[in-house]
Amino acid sequence: MATVSLTSTVTHKCWTFNPIHTFPISRAAFPNSSAFRFSQPRRATIIMSSSSKSTVLVTGAGGRTGQIVYKKLKERVDQYTARGLVRTPESKESIGGEDDVYVGDVRDADSIVPAIQGIDALIILTSAVPKIKPGFDFSQGGRPEFYFEEGTFPEQVDWIGQKNQIDAAIAFYTLKRFTLLVAGGLQDKDGGIRELLVGKDDELLETETKTIARADVAETCIQALSFEEAKFKAFDLASKPEGSGTPTKDFKALFSPATSRF
């Protein structure tokens, strides 16, 4: 069974065997008001059992990163049987509307059980999505303020929602592998053309390299399911600028130097 959780600093990404409890939220606290300044790095947590061909559920499959992971898994029919979980029928249709896409709300534990039953791996890409506070004028410069609509706060989606997913996975399976990926700022760019970097304890935040393409995050999550070198480790993840360094192809070598364990 593999679990990948992707979250943001506001609550994103984190985790008593549920990610949300095992790991503190890096530089994050739930806001006291509905509007606050917001930045969004990303984390992914992976837990996996052994299987020759794994059935992998991607939650948040309608999101920008989730769609990439779901599509990549669908393309690898010799390795994976893909499933997706989305919140609305509209989201299901937006990614093809196939029978392997389930509709459920991670805030409602019972609604996600059908999607989780029978899987070998769970990739959590659900995330509370902030909206820009009305009245902000981009032409004036500065940083916008963000807010969350009622019912979609990080506490409800990233904390309770992720806990529901992990609890459901634990209820049905024995989890044998756990990996935490902490990605930098996400970019909507092509993947596979940059050298990826791993670090620990937010050390990459102290460098000039703080971003990574969503496609590279998606690929790294999938690759982490296959390598013992990723087992029980926590990684910071970023990339060098395009054209600088050698594009990463050997993920075993990428994971091997990491020493931060839990």
Helices and strands as residue ranges (DSSP letters): E 3-5, H 19-22, E 35-36, E 42-46, E 54-59, H 64-75, E 80-86, H 89-94, E 101-103, G 109-112, H 113-116, E 121-124, E 131-132, G 138-140, E 146-147, H 154-154, I 155-161, H 162-172, E 179-183, E 185-187, E 196-199, G 203-206, E 211-213, H 214-224, G 228-230, E 233-239, H 251-255
